Amino acid sequence: WAREFCYCLDRFSPCIVHTMLTHLEEKGLIGGVMTQNIDVLHQKAGTRHVLEVHGSPSGHHCLKCHKTYDYDAIAPTVMKGEVPHCHCSGVIKPDIIFYGESLDGKTLDECFSWAERCQLMIVLGSSLTVQPAASIPLVAWQSGAQLCIVNAQPTSLDRIATWHFDDLKTFAEAISFTVSAHTIL
């Protein structure tokens, strides 16, 4: 399962949304990206400040001795259908959060800290149902930020959002127009 899920990332490329977010970061219009995805596409697009709520397959660690490994050191073993083992005989696990595991407290704290300081939080493609990540936009709003929610289905925070878009295309057109109108790009 992990082989197809985590070790075929080279088959995927950033889409226009990843590229747009990178461009907005480069122009100083967003401070960074928090993501629940583990596909490293934001980094591939060039976004420098990325908080990965569910971890990243870029790093790995031994479950026994905690030695760290990078993706390139482990991927070939996994792609051969083998479970990677450390020199101490411990299993090497990707630094992603599997079902039933706790989120990384430091990353989660940083997400909430960003939320408390931001002026605008854009939520892209999240149902806002899985806690504690679903609380991050609410904390931003309670701290005075405006919310922009982009999701095809209704969310629990639609009623407090300043803006709501049902699809990425409409959102991208709106933000492109807004940014262009301010001659920032």
PyMOL commands that set and color helices and strands:
alter all, ss='L'
color gray80, all
select helices_A, chain A and resi 2-6+9-11+16-26+41-45+71-79+105-117+133-142+158-160+168-181
alter helices_A, ss='H'
color red, helices_A
select strands_A, chain A and resi 33-35+50-52+55-62+68-70+92-96+120-124+146-150+163-165
alter strands_A, ss='S'
color yellow, strands_A
deselect
rebuild
show_as cartoon
